[in-house]
Amino acid sequence: MLSRQQTLQPLTTAGEAQLRGDAGLLPRFFGLLDNVSGGFPVVDAARWPD
């Protein structure tokens, strides 16, 4: 769901996800998250000098 490849409806129908509590808060929660493209470079941490 975070990568927006799946929605909640098919997951709950298939029994792969369960939702408890106030379902109206879920869209608000996802609205608070940043949209990340995933195309950013991954950089390893620099080695400490010997």
Secondary structure, DSSP 8 states (H G I E B T S, - for coil): -TTSSS-HHHHHHTTS----S-TTHHHHHHHHS----S-S----------
